[in-house]
Amino acid sequence: MTEPQETAADARSVHRERRARTAAEGELDPRADPAGNDEPGMRADPSAGGLDAHLVVERGGFRLDVALRVAPGEVVALLGPNGAGKTTALRALAGLTPLTEGRIRLDGGALEGTPPESRPVGVVFQDYLLFPHLSALDNVAFGPRCQGETKAAARARAAEWLDRLGLAAHAGAKPRRLSGGQAQRVALARALATDPRLLLLDEPLAALDARTRLEVRSRLRRHLAEFEAVAVLVTHDPLDAMVLADRLVVVEHGRVVQEGAPSDIARHPRTDYIARLVGLNLYRGEADGHTVRLDAGPAVTTTEVLSGPVFVAFPPSAVTLYRDRPTGTSARNLWHCEVAGLETHGDQIRADLTGGLPLAADLTTVAAAELDLHPGARVWAAVKAAQTHAYPV
């Protein structure tokens, strides 16, 4: 996986450099009116490329308040639980949900107040929304036709995009004749055929089965790496976000709770939701040297020397379980717990523990059987200090 990720990063770097040269040379967005009579969002400021948005949407008792800054060539994933506000943010960027307040600037131009059909925005919806009566070719040509291109020119552009996405042989097929992966690529081609400055993807892989998802995720990563403008992806799947995005913005209850590179967020989660997402036990406490007194009660010994409010994290695989209090173990952290539940995680068993410290522990099915684990069983949980990670709040 390392090599494709490096290739994607290299491609994005080239595109950013090209965009920077264009800005430095003072080129204007081709959508701008030469006479200077620009519609909102139709003229780009070369010195202010990319997306700069503050999205505030109030609906009923829910309030979305999210700030987004995305550079050209960058892919940002909005990640969060159901009901967090991810799709509301995407619809606001597309102009399908009006802002209560805030702003949307794209390439220096204002988009708020611009109708959806006039925005330089391409959208790939979760269920793709392909026109069932049109062929793949005419589905992709629909956008350019709406922009005023002739039928012949629009179909030529559509054919080019289908070829680029490996779908030239399916140009004449209706959506019902396409596989899930093929339909997803047709929807992507339709969005890209309009030369959008902002590409929005709403759970683009959610409708695919697990096998198809793996292949399409790889293809989509490559196409996003080649996309020169801004891409915003909405997903609740951490793997999609980690693989496809340069940067994650985690939203909970309508607010940004953490943002950064996928590797940073995976290593330094700041909420229980993110910790569960990346598979870590996470606690907050007060550090004094190597000891962290947790808000949950007990203390944890760490290798880091810190002072003040901190988070402490460790993976479930770092937890060793014993039925009797262990002797001779080098683990500095030991808690008496009770098994609250067991579930299968791949080829392992995950035990949810309560008592001395609520935590999750992963162990093999053989180990679980040897320990005779079952809900209500009392166990000792041990974690070595070297397997914990503490970092400032």
MOTA-V240266 format. One record per pair of residues at least 4 apart in sequence whose C-alpha atoms are under 8 Angstrom apart, sorted by sequence separation. I is the first residue (numbers start at 1). GAP is how many residues later the second one is. D is the distance in whole Angstrom. If there is no record, write none. Layout:
BEGIN
i=I gap=GAP d=D
i=I gap=GAP d=D
END
This chain:
BEGIN
i=1 gap=4 d=6
i=2 gap=4 d=6
i=3 gap=4 d=6
i=4 gap=4 d=6
i=5 gap=4 d=6
i=6 gap=4 d=6
i=7 gap=4 d=6
i=8 gap=4 d=6
i=9 gap=4 d=6
i=10 gap=4 d=6
i=11 gap=4 d=6
i=12 gap=4 d=6
i=13 gap=4 d=6
i=14 gap=4 d=6
i=15 gap=4 d=6
i=16 gap=4 d=6
i=17 gap=4 d=6
i=18 gap=4 d=6
i=19 gap=4 d=6
i=20 gap=4 d=6
i=21 gap=4 d=6
i=22 gap=4 d=6
i=23 gap=4 d=6
i=28 gap=4 d=7
i=32 gap=4 d=7
i=33 gap=4 d=6
i=38 gap=4 d=6
i=39 gap=4 d=8
i=44 gap=4 d=8
i=45 gap=4 d=7
i=58 gap=4 d=6
i=59 gap=4 d=6
i=70 gap=4 d=6
i=80 gap=4 d=6
i=85 gap=4 d=6
i=86 gap=4 d=6
i=87 gap=4 d=6
i=88 gap=4 d=6
i=89 gap=4 d=6
i=90 gap=4 d=6
i=91 gap=4 d=6
i=92 gap=4 d=6
i=99 gap=4 d=8
i=105 gap=4 d=5
i=106 gap=4 d=7
i=114 gap=4 d=6
i=115 gap=4 d=7
i=124 gap=4 d=6
i=125 gap=4 d=7
i=134 gap=4 d=6
i=135 gap=4 d=6
i=136 gap=4 d=6
i=137 gap=4 d=6
i=138 gap=4 d=6
i=139 gap=4 d=8
i=141 gap=4 d=6
i=142 gap=4 d=6
i=143 gap=4 d=6
i=144 gap=4 d=7
i=145 gap=4 d=5
i=149 gap=4 d=6
i=150 gap=4 d=6
i=151 gap=4 d=6
i=152 gap=4 d=6
i=153 gap=4 d=6
i=154 gap=4 d=6
i=155 gap=4 d=6
i=156 gap=4 d=6
i=157 gap=4 d=6
i=158 gap=4 d=6
i=159 gap=4 d=6
i=160 gap=4 d=6
i=161 gap=4 d=6
i=162 gap=4 d=6
i=163 gap=4 d=5
i=167 gap=4 d=7
i=173 gap=4 d=6
i=174 gap=4 d=7
i=178 gap=4 d=6
i=179 gap=4 d=6
i=180 gap=4 d=6
i=181 gap=4 d=6
i=182 gap=4 d=6
i=183 gap=4 d=6
i=184 gap=4 d=6
i=185 gap=4 d=6
i=186 gap=4 d=6
i=187 gap=4 d=6
i=188 gap=4 d=6
i=189 gap=4 d=6
i=190 gap=4 d=7
i=191 gap=4 d=8
i=192 gap=4 d=6
i=208 gap=4 d=6
i=209 gap=4 d=6
i=210 gap=4 d=7
i=211 gap=4 d=7
i=212 gap=4 d=6
i=213 gap=4 d=6
i=214 gap=4 d=6
i=215 gap=4 d=6
i=216 gap=4 d=6
i=217 gap=4 d=6
i=218 gap=4 d=7
i=219 gap=4 d=6
i=220 gap=4 d=6
i=221 gap=4 d=6
i=222 gap=4 d=7
i=223 gap=4 d=6
i=227 gap=4 d=8
i=237 gap=4 d=6
i=238 gap=4 d=6
i=239 gap=4 d=6
i=240 gap=4 d=6
i=241 gap=4 d=6
i=242 gap=4 d=8
i=251 gap=4 d=5
i=252 gap=4 d=6
i=260 gap=4 d=6
i=261 gap=4 d=6
i=262 gap=4 d=6
i=263 gap=4 d=6
i=264 gap=4 d=6
i=265 gap=4 d=5
i=270 gap=4 d=7
i=271 gap=4 d=6
i=272 gap=4 d=6
i=273 gap=4 d=6
i=274 gap=4 d=6
i=275 gap=4 d=6
i=276 gap=4 d=6
i=287 gap=4 d=6
i=288 gap=4 d=6
i=293 gap=4 d=7
i=294 gap=4 d=6
i=306 gap=4 d=8
i=314 gap=4 d=7
i=315 gap=4 d=8
i=322 gap=4 d=7
i=344 gap=4 d=6
i=345 gap=4 d=6
i=353 gap=4 d=8
i=354 gap=4 d=4
i=363 gap=4 d=6
i=364 gap=4 d=6
i=365 gap=4 d=6
i=366 gap=4 d=6
i=367 gap=4 d=6
i=368 gap=4 d=6
i=369 gap=4 d=7
i=373 gap=4 d=6
i=383 gap=4 d=7
i=384 gap=4 d=7
i=22 gap=5 d=6
i=33 gap=5 d=6
i=38 gap=5 d=6
i=44 gap=5 d=7
i=58 gap=5 d=4
i=70 gap=5 d=8
i=91 gap=5 d=5
i=92 gap=5 d=5
i=105 gap=5 d=5
i=106 gap=5 d=7
i=114 gap=5 d=6
i=116 gap=5 d=8
i=134 gap=5 d=6
i=144 gap=5 d=6
i=145 gap=5 d=6
i=149 gap=5 d=6
i=162 gap=5 d=5
i=163 gap=5 d=5
i=173 gap=5 d=7
i=178 gap=5 d=6
i=191 gap=5 d=7
i=208 gap=5 d=5
i=235 gap=5 d=7
i=240 gap=5 d=8
i=251 gap=5 d=4
i=252 gap=5 d=6
i=260 gap=5 d=6
i=269 gap=5 d=6
i=270 gap=5 d=7
i=275 gap=5 d=5
i=276 gap=5 d=7
i=287 gap=5 d=4
i=293 gap=5 d=6
i=294 gap=5 d=6
i=344 gap=5 d=5
i=345 gap=5 d=6
i=353 gap=5 d=5
i=354 gap=5 d=7
i=363 gap=5 d=7
i=368 gap=5 d=6
i=383 gap=5 d=8
i=32 gap=6 d=6
i=57 gap=6 d=6
i=58 gap=6 d=6
i=70 gap=6 d=7
i=80 gap=6 d=7
i=91 gap=6 d=5
i=92 gap=6 d=6
i=104 gap=6 d=6
i=105 gap=6 d=6
i=145 gap=6 d=6
i=162 gap=6 d=5
i=235 gap=6 d=7
i=242 gap=6 d=8
i=250 gap=6 d=6
i=251 gap=6 d=6
i=259 gap=6 d=7
i=269 gap=6 d=5
i=275 gap=6 d=6
i=286 gap=6 d=5
i=287 gap=6 d=6
i=293 gap=6 d=4
i=294 gap=6 d=7
i=343 gap=6 d=6
i=344 gap=6 d=6
i=352 gap=6 d=8
i=353 gap=6 d=5
i=56 gap=7 d=7
i=57 gap=7 d=5
i=79 gap=7 d=7
i=92 gap=7 d=6
i=103 gap=7 d=7
i=104 gap=7 d=5
i=192 gap=7 d=8
i=224 gap=7 d=8
i=241 gap=7 d=7
i=249 gap=7 d=7
i=250 gap=7 d=6
i=251 gap=7 d=7
i=258 gap=7 d=8
i=275 gap=7 d=6
i=285 gap=7 d=6
i=286 gap=7 d=5
i=292 gap=7 d=5
i=293 gap=7 d=7
i=342 gap=7 d=7
i=343 gap=7 d=5
i=352 gap=7 d=6
i=353 gap=7 d=6
i=56 gap=8 d=5
i=57 gap=8 d=7
i=78 gap=8 d=6
i=103 gap=8 d=8
i=104 gap=8 d=6
i=111 gap=8 d=7
i=131 gap=8 d=6
i=170 gap=8 d=8
i=175 gap=8 d=7
i=191 gap=8 d=7
i=205 gap=8 d=6
i=233 gap=8 d=8
i=249 gap=8 d=8
i=250 gap=8 d=5
i=266 gap=8 d=8
i=285 gap=8 d=5
i=286 gap=8 d=6
i=291 gap=8 d=7
i=292 gap=8 d=5
i=342 gap=8 d=6
i=343 gap=8 d=7
i=352 gap=8 d=5
i=353 gap=8 d=8
i=55 gap=9 d=7
i=56 gap=9 d=5
i=88 gap=9 d=7
i=103 gap=9 d=6
i=130 gap=9 d=7
i=145 gap=9 d=6
i=159 gap=9 d=7
i=162 gap=9 d=7
i=249 gap=9 d=6
i=250 gap=9 d=6
i=265 gap=9 d=8
i=266 gap=9 d=8
i=285 gap=9 d=4
i=286 gap=9 d=8
i=291 gap=9 d=6
i=292 gap=9 d=6
i=342 gap=9 d=5
i=351 gap=9 d=6
i=352 gap=9 d=7
i=32 gap=10 d=6
i=33 gap=10 d=8
i=55 gap=10 d=6
i=56 gap=10 d=7
i=141 gap=10 d=8
i=144 gap=10 d=5
i=249 gap=10 d=4
i=272 gap=10 d=7
i=284 gap=10 d=6
i=285 gap=10 d=5
i=291 gap=10 d=5
i=292 gap=10 d=7
i=341 gap=10 d=6
i=342 gap=10 d=6
i=350 gap=10 d=7
i=351 gap=10 d=5
i=31 gap=11 d=6
i=32 gap=11 d=5
i=54 gap=11 d=7
i=55 gap=11 d=5
i=93 gap=11 d=7
i=205 gap=11 d=8
i=248 gap=11 d=5
i=249 gap=11 d=7
i=271 gap=11 d=8
i=283 gap=11 d=7
i=284 gap=11 d=6
i=285 gap=11 d=8
i=290 gap=11 d=6
i=291 gap=11 d=6
i=340 gap=11 d=7
i=341 gap=11 d=5
i=350 gap=11 d=6
i=351 gap=11 d=6
i=31 gap=12 d=6
i=32 gap=12 d=7
i=54 gap=12 d=6
i=55 gap=12 d=6
i=142 gap=12 d=8
i=159 gap=12 d=7
i=205 gap=12 d=7
i=233 gap=12 d=8
i=247 gap=12 d=7
i=248 gap=12 d=6
i=258 gap=12 d=7
i=266 gap=12 d=6
i=283 gap=12 d=8
i=284 gap=12 d=8
i=290 gap=12 d=5
i=339 gap=12 d=7
i=340 gap=12 d=5
i=341 gap=12 d=7
i=350 gap=12 d=5
i=351 gap=12 d=8
i=29 gap=13 d=8
i=54 gap=13 d=4
i=99 gap=13 d=8
i=141 gap=13 d=5
i=144 gap=13 d=8
i=247 gap=13 d=5
i=248 gap=13 d=6
i=257 gap=13 d=8
i=269 gap=13 d=8
i=283 gap=13 d=8
i=290 gap=13 d=6
i=339 gap=13 d=6
i=340 gap=13 d=5
i=349 gap=13 d=6
i=350 gap=13 d=7
i=29 gap=14 d=6
i=53 gap=14 d=6
i=54 gap=14 d=6
i=141 gap=14 d=5
i=247 gap=14 d=5
i=248 gap=14 d=6
i=257 gap=14 d=8
i=290 gap=14 d=6
i=339 gap=14 d=5
i=340 gap=14 d=6
i=348 gap=14 d=6
i=349 gap=14 d=5
i=28 gap=15 d=7
i=29 gap=15 d=5
i=52 gap=15 d=8
i=53 gap=15 d=5
i=140 gap=15 d=8
i=167 gap=15 d=7
i=246 gap=15 d=6
i=247 gap=15 d=6
i=289 gap=15 d=8
i=290 gap=15 d=5
i=338 gap=15 d=5
i=339 gap=15 d=7
i=348 gap=15 d=6
i=349 gap=15 d=6
i=28 gap=16 d=6
i=52 gap=16 d=6
i=53 gap=16 d=6
i=141 gap=16 d=7
i=246 gap=16 d=7
i=289 gap=16 d=4
i=290 gap=16 d=7
i=337 gap=16 d=6
i=338 gap=16 d=5
i=348 gap=16 d=5
i=349 gap=16 d=6
i=28 gap=17 d=7
i=51 gap=17 d=7
i=52 gap=17 d=5
i=95 gap=17 d=8
i=138 gap=17 d=7
i=141 gap=17 d=5
i=245 gap=17 d=8
i=248 gap=17 d=8
i=288 gap=17 d=7
i=289 gap=17 d=5
i=337 gap=17 d=5
i=338 gap=17 d=6
i=347 gap=17 d=7
i=348 gap=17 d=6
i=28 gap=18 d=7
i=51 gap=18 d=5
i=52 gap=18 d=7
i=137 gap=18 d=7
i=140 gap=18 d=5
i=167 gap=18 d=8
i=288 gap=18 d=6
i=289 gap=18 d=6
i=292 gap=18 d=8
i=337 gap=18 d=5
i=347 gap=18 d=8
i=27 gap=19 d=7
i=50 gap=19 d=8
i=51 gap=19 d=5
i=95 gap=19 d=7
i=167 gap=19 d=8
i=287 gap=19 d=6
i=288 gap=19 d=5
i=336 gap=19 d=7
i=337 gap=19 d=5
i=349 gap=19 d=7
i=26 gap=20 d=6
i=50 gap=20 d=6
i=51 gap=20 d=6
i=95 gap=20 d=6
i=96 gap=20 d=7
i=138 gap=20 d=7
i=165 gap=20 d=7
i=184 gap=20 d=7
i=224 gap=20 d=8
i=242 gap=20 d=6
i=287 gap=20 d=5
i=288 gap=20 d=7
i=292 gap=20 d=8
i=336 gap=20 d=5
i=337 gap=20 d=7
i=50 gap=21 d=5
i=51 gap=21 d=8
i=64 gap=21 d=6
i=95 gap=21 d=5
i=137 gap=21 d=6
i=184 gap=21 d=8
i=241 gap=21 d=8
i=286 gap=21 d=7
i=287 gap=21 d=5
i=335 gap=21 d=5
i=336 gap=21 d=8
i=337 gap=21 d=8
i=24 gap=22 d=7
i=49 gap=22 d=7
i=50 gap=22 d=5
i=94 gap=22 d=6
i=137 gap=22 d=6
i=221 gap=22 d=7
i=286 gap=22 d=5
i=287 gap=22 d=6
i=335 gap=22 d=7
i=23 gap=23 d=4
i=24 gap=23 d=8
i=49 gap=23 d=6
i=66 gap=23 d=8
i=217 gap=23 d=7
i=221 gap=23 d=5
i=286 gap=23 d=5
i=287 gap=23 d=6
i=22 gap=24 d=8
i=23 gap=24 d=6
i=64 gap=24 d=8
i=95 gap=24 d=8
i=162 gap=24 d=7
i=165 gap=24 d=7
i=220 gap=24 d=8
i=285 gap=24 d=6
i=286 gap=24 d=6
i=64 gap=25 d=8
i=94 gap=25 d=8
i=137 gap=25 d=7
i=284 gap=25 d=7
i=285 gap=25 d=6
i=217 gap=26 d=8
i=284 gap=26 d=6
i=285 gap=26 d=6
i=94 gap=27 d=7
i=162 gap=27 d=6
i=180 gap=27 d=7
i=181 gap=27 d=7
i=217 gap=27 d=8
i=284 gap=27 d=4
i=285 gap=27 d=8
i=161 gap=28 d=6
i=180 gap=28 d=6
i=283 gap=28 d=6
i=284 gap=28 d=6
i=94 gap=29 d=8
i=282 gap=29 d=7
i=283 gap=29 d=5
i=199 gap=30 d=8
i=201 gap=30 d=8
i=203 gap=30 d=7
i=282 gap=30 d=6
i=283 gap=30 d=6
i=57 gap=31 d=8
i=158 gap=31 d=8
i=161 gap=31 d=8
i=181 gap=31 d=6
i=198 gap=31 d=6
i=199 gap=31 d=6
i=200 gap=31 d=6
i=201 gap=31 d=6
i=202 gap=31 d=6
i=203 gap=31 d=6
i=204 gap=31 d=8
i=282 gap=31 d=5
i=301 gap=31 d=6
i=158 gap=32 d=8
i=161 gap=32 d=7
i=180 gap=32 d=8
i=181 gap=32 d=8
i=197 gap=32 d=5
i=198 gap=32 d=5
i=199 gap=32 d=5
i=200 gap=32 d=5
i=201 gap=32 d=5
i=202 gap=32 d=5
i=203 gap=32 d=5
i=281 gap=32 d=5
i=282 gap=32 d=7
i=301 gap=32 d=6
i=342 gap=32 d=7
i=196 gap=33 d=7
i=197 gap=33 d=6
i=198 gap=33 d=6
i=199 gap=33 d=6
i=200 gap=33 d=6
i=201 gap=33 d=6
i=202 gap=33 d=7
i=203 gap=33 d=8
i=280 gap=33 d=6
i=281 gap=33 d=5
i=300 gap=33 d=6
i=341 gap=33 d=7
i=342 gap=33 d=7
i=55 gap=34 d=7
i=136 gap=34 d=7
i=137 gap=34 d=5
i=198 gap=34 d=8
i=200 gap=34 d=8
i=280 gap=34 d=6
i=281 gap=34 d=6
i=316 gap=34 d=8
i=339 gap=34 d=7
i=341 gap=34 d=5
i=136 gap=35 d=5
i=137 gap=35 d=6
i=158 gap=35 d=7
i=181 gap=35 d=6
i=280 gap=35 d=4
i=281 gap=35 d=7
i=339 gap=35 d=7
i=340 gap=35 d=5
i=135 gap=36 d=7
i=136 gap=36 d=6
i=157 gap=36 d=7
i=279 gap=36 d=6
i=280 gap=36 d=6
i=339 gap=36 d=5
i=340 gap=36 d=6
i=55 gap=37 d=7
i=135 gap=37 d=5
i=136 gap=37 d=6
i=279 gap=37 d=7
i=338 gap=37 d=8
i=339 gap=37 d=5
i=135 gap=38 d=5
i=136 gap=38 d=6
i=338 gap=38 d=6
i=339 gap=38 d=5
i=135 gap=39 d=4
i=136 gap=39 d=7
i=238 gap=39 d=7
i=338 gap=39 d=6
i=339 gap=39 d=6
i=134 gap=40 d=6
i=135 gap=40 d=7
i=238 gap=40 d=7
i=321 gap=40 d=8
i=338 gap=40 d=5
i=339 gap=40 d=7
i=57 gap=41 d=7
i=133 gap=41 d=7
i=134 gap=41 d=8
i=270 gap=41 d=7
i=319 gap=41 d=8
i=320 gap=41 d=7
i=337 gap=41 d=6
i=338 gap=41 d=6
i=57 gap=42 d=5
i=58 gap=42 d=6
i=132 gap=42 d=6
i=319 gap=42 d=5
i=336 gap=42 d=7
i=337 gap=42 d=5
i=56 gap=43 d=6
i=57 gap=43 d=5
i=132 gap=43 d=6
i=316 gap=43 d=8
i=318 gap=43 d=8
i=319 gap=43 d=7
i=320 gap=43 d=8
i=336 gap=43 d=6
i=337 gap=43 d=6
i=55 gap=44 d=7
i=56 gap=44 d=6
i=57 gap=44 d=7
i=131 gap=44 d=7
i=132 gap=44 d=7
i=316 gap=44 d=5
i=317 gap=44 d=6
i=318 gap=44 d=8
i=336 gap=44 d=5
i=337 gap=44 d=7
i=56 gap=45 d=5
i=130 gap=45 d=7
i=268 gap=45 d=8
i=316 gap=45 d=4
i=317 gap=45 d=5
i=335 gap=45 d=6
i=336 gap=45 d=6
i=55 gap=46 d=7
i=56 gap=46 d=6
i=140 gap=46 d=7
i=315 gap=46 d=8
i=316 gap=46 d=5
i=317 gap=46 d=7
i=334 gap=46 d=7
i=335 gap=46 d=5
i=55 gap=47 d=5
i=139 gap=47 d=8
i=140 gap=47 d=7
i=143 gap=47 d=7
i=147 gap=47 d=8
i=334 gap=47 d=6
i=335 gap=47 d=7
i=54 gap=48 d=5
i=55 gap=48 d=6
i=142 gap=48 d=7
i=143 gap=48 d=8
i=323 gap=48 d=6
i=334 gap=48 d=4
i=53 gap=49 d=7
i=54 gap=49 d=5
i=55 gap=49 d=7
i=140 gap=49 d=6
i=141 gap=49 d=7
i=144 gap=49 d=7
i=322 gap=49 d=7
i=333 gap=49 d=6
i=334 gap=49 d=7
i=53 gap=50 d=5
i=54 gap=50 d=6
i=136 gap=50 d=6
i=140 gap=50 d=4
i=143 gap=50 d=7
i=144 gap=50 d=6
i=332 gap=50 d=8
i=333 gap=50 d=5
i=52 gap=51 d=8
i=53 gap=51 d=4
i=139 gap=51 d=7
i=140 gap=51 d=8
i=143 gap=51 d=6
i=331 gap=51 d=6
i=332 gap=51 d=7
i=333 gap=51 d=6
i=52 gap=52 d=6
i=53 gap=52 d=6
i=141 gap=52 d=7
i=331 gap=52 d=6
i=332 gap=52 d=6
i=333 gap=52 d=7
i=19 gap=53 d=7
i=51 gap=53 d=7
i=52 gap=53 d=5
i=130 gap=53 d=8
i=140 gap=53 d=7
i=331 gap=53 d=4
i=332 gap=53 d=6
i=51 gap=54 d=6
i=52 gap=54 d=6
i=326 gap=54 d=8
i=330 gap=54 d=7
i=331 gap=54 d=7
i=51 gap=55 d=5
i=128 gap=55 d=7
i=323 gap=55 d=7
i=324 gap=55 d=7
i=325 gap=55 d=6
i=16 gap=56 d=6
i=50 gap=56 d=6
i=51 gap=56 d=6
i=128 gap=56 d=6
i=323 gap=56 d=5
i=324 gap=56 d=7
i=16 gap=57 d=6
i=49 gap=57 d=7
i=50 gap=57 d=5
i=130 gap=57 d=7
i=322 gap=57 d=6
i=323 gap=57 d=6
i=15 gap=58 d=6
i=49 gap=58 d=4
i=50 gap=58 d=8
i=129 gap=58 d=8
i=298 gap=58 d=7
i=321 gap=58 d=6
i=322 gap=58 d=5
i=48 gap=59 d=6
i=49 gap=59 d=6
i=128 gap=59 d=6
i=298 gap=59 d=7
i=321 gap=59 d=6
i=322 gap=59 d=7
i=13 gap=60 d=8
i=48 gap=60 d=5
i=297 gap=60 d=8
i=321 gap=60 d=5
i=12 gap=61 d=6
i=46 gap=61 d=7
i=47 gap=61 d=8
i=296 gap=61 d=7
i=320 gap=61 d=6
i=321 gap=61 d=6
i=12 gap=62 d=7
i=44 gap=62 d=7
i=45 gap=62 d=6
i=46 gap=62 d=7
i=125 gap=62 d=8
i=319 gap=62 d=6
i=320 gap=62 d=5
i=44 gap=63 d=5
i=45 gap=63 d=5
i=124 gap=63 d=6
i=319 gap=63 d=6
i=320 gap=63 d=7
i=41 gap=64 d=7
i=43 gap=64 d=8
i=44 gap=64 d=5
i=45 gap=64 d=7
i=124 gap=64 d=6
i=319 gap=64 d=5
i=41 gap=65 d=7
i=43 gap=65 d=7
i=44 gap=65 d=6
i=318 gap=65 d=6
i=41 gap=66 d=8
i=43 gap=66 d=6
i=318 gap=66 d=8
i=41 gap=67 d=8
i=42 gap=67 d=6
i=124 gap=67 d=6
i=41 gap=68 d=4
i=123 gap=68 d=6
i=40 gap=69 d=6
i=41 gap=69 d=5
i=122 gap=69 d=4
i=318 gap=69 d=6
i=40 gap=70 d=5
i=41 gap=70 d=5
i=122 gap=70 d=6
i=40 gap=71 d=6
i=40 gap=72 d=8
i=122 gap=72 d=7
i=40 gap=73 d=7
i=41 gap=73 d=7
i=314 gap=73 d=6
i=40 gap=74 d=6
i=120 gap=74 d=8
i=122 gap=74 d=5
i=314 gap=74 d=5
i=39 gap=75 d=8
i=120 gap=75 d=8
i=121 gap=75 d=5
i=122 gap=75 d=8
i=124 gap=75 d=8
i=126 gap=75 d=8
i=313 gap=75 d=6
i=314 gap=75 d=6
i=120 gap=76 d=5
i=121 gap=76 d=6
i=122 gap=76 d=6
i=123 gap=76 d=6
i=124 gap=76 d=6
i=125 gap=76 d=6
i=126 gap=76 d=5
i=128 gap=76 d=8
i=312 gap=76 d=7
i=313 gap=76 d=5
i=42 gap=77 d=8
i=120 gap=77 d=5
i=121 gap=77 d=5
i=122 gap=77 d=5
i=123 gap=77 d=5
i=124 gap=77 d=5
i=125 gap=77 d=5
i=126 gap=77 d=5
i=127 gap=77 d=8
i=312 gap=77 d=6
i=313 gap=77 d=6
i=41 gap=78 d=7
i=42 gap=78 d=8
i=120 gap=78 d=7
i=121 gap=78 d=6
i=122 gap=78 d=6
i=123 gap=78 d=6
i=124 gap=78 d=6
i=125 gap=78 d=7
i=126 gap=78 d=5
i=281 gap=78 d=6
i=312 gap=78 d=4
i=121 gap=79 d=7
i=123 gap=79 d=8
i=125 gap=79 d=7
i=126 gap=79 d=7
i=281 gap=79 d=7
i=311 gap=79 d=6
i=312 gap=79 d=7
i=124 gap=80 d=7
i=126 gap=80 d=7
i=127 gap=80 d=7
i=310 gap=80 d=6
i=311 gap=80 d=5
i=126 gap=81 d=7
i=310 gap=81 d=5
i=311 gap=81 d=6
i=303 gap=82 d=6
i=310 gap=82 d=4
i=311 gap=82 d=6
i=302 gap=83 d=5
i=303 gap=83 d=6
i=309 gap=83 d=6
i=310 gap=83 d=5
i=301 gap=84 d=6
i=302 gap=84 d=7
i=308 gap=84 d=8
i=309 gap=84 d=6
i=300 gap=85 d=8
i=303 gap=85 d=7
i=304 gap=85 d=7
i=306 gap=85 d=8
i=302 gap=86 d=6
i=303 gap=86 d=8
i=304 gap=86 d=6
i=306 gap=86 d=8
i=302 gap=87 d=7
i=302 gap=88 d=7
i=107 gap=90 d=8
i=106 gap=91 d=8
i=106 gap=92 d=8
i=94 gap=106 d=8
i=90 gap=110 d=7
i=90 gap=112 d=7
i=87 gap=115 d=7
i=268 gap=123 d=7
i=270 gap=123 d=8
i=90 gap=142 d=8
i=90 gap=144 d=7
i=51 gap=147 d=8
i=87 gap=147 d=7
i=86 gap=148 d=6
i=75 gap=149 d=7
i=86 gap=149 d=8
i=73 gap=152 d=8
i=73 gap=153 d=8
i=73 gap=154 d=6
i=78 gap=154 d=7
i=82 gap=154 d=7
i=73 gap=155 d=4
i=74 gap=155 d=7
i=75 gap=155 d=7
i=76 gap=155 d=6
i=77 gap=155 d=6
i=78 gap=155 d=6
i=79 gap=155 d=6
i=80 gap=155 d=7
i=81 gap=155 d=6
i=72 gap=156 d=6
i=73 gap=156 d=5
i=74 gap=156 d=6
i=75 gap=156 d=5
i=76 gap=156 d=5
i=77 gap=156 d=4
i=78 gap=156 d=5
i=79 gap=156 d=5
i=80 gap=156 d=6
i=72 gap=157 d=5
i=73 gap=157 d=6
i=74 gap=157 d=6
i=75 gap=157 d=6
i=76 gap=157 d=6
i=77 gap=157 d=6
i=78 gap=157 d=6
i=79 gap=157 d=5
i=71 gap=158 d=8
i=72 gap=158 d=5
i=73 gap=158 d=7
i=75 gap=158 d=7
i=77 gap=158 d=7
i=79 gap=158 d=8
i=71 gap=159 d=6
i=79 gap=159 d=8
i=70 gap=160 d=6
i=79 gap=162 d=7
i=77 gap=164 d=6
i=86 gap=165 d=7
i=85 gap=166 d=7
i=77 gap=167 d=8
i=84 gap=167 d=6
i=85 gap=167 d=7
i=77 gap=168 d=6
i=84 gap=168 d=5
i=85 gap=168 d=7
i=86 gap=168 d=8
i=75 gap=169 d=7
i=76 gap=169 d=5
i=77 gap=169 d=8
i=79 gap=169 d=7
i=84 gap=169 d=5
i=85 gap=169 d=5
i=75 gap=170 d=5
i=76 gap=170 d=6
i=77 gap=170 d=6
i=78 gap=170 d=6
i=79 gap=170 d=6
i=80 gap=170 d=6
i=81 gap=170 d=8
i=83 gap=170 d=7
i=84 gap=170 d=5
i=74 gap=171 d=8
i=75 gap=171 d=5
i=76 gap=171 d=5
i=77 gap=171 d=5
i=78 gap=171 d=5
i=79 gap=171 d=5
i=80 gap=171 d=5
i=81 gap=171 d=7
i=84 gap=171 d=8
i=74 gap=172 d=6
i=75 gap=172 d=7
i=76 gap=172 d=6
i=77 gap=172 d=6
i=78 gap=172 d=6
i=79 gap=172 d=6
i=80 gap=172 d=6
i=74 gap=173 d=8
i=76 gap=173 d=7
i=78 gap=173 d=7
i=50 gap=179 d=7
i=51 gap=179 d=7
i=50 gap=180 d=6
i=66 gap=188 d=7
i=64 gap=189 d=8
i=65 gap=189 d=6
i=66 gap=189 d=6
i=67 gap=189 d=8
i=64 gap=190 d=4
i=65 gap=190 d=6
i=66 gap=190 d=6
i=63 gap=191 d=6
i=64 gap=191 d=6
i=65 gap=191 d=8
i=62 gap=192 d=8
i=81 gap=192 d=8
i=19 gap=209 d=8
i=15 gap=211 d=8
i=15 gap=212 d=8
i=16 gap=212 d=7
i=8 gap=213 d=7
i=12 gap=213 d=6
i=15 gap=213 d=6
i=8 gap=214 d=6
i=11 gap=214 d=6
i=12 gap=214 d=7
i=11 gap=215 d=6
i=12 gap=215 d=8
i=9 gap=216 d=7
i=12 gap=216 d=7
i=8 gap=217 d=5
i=8 gap=218 d=8
i=5 gap=238 d=8
END
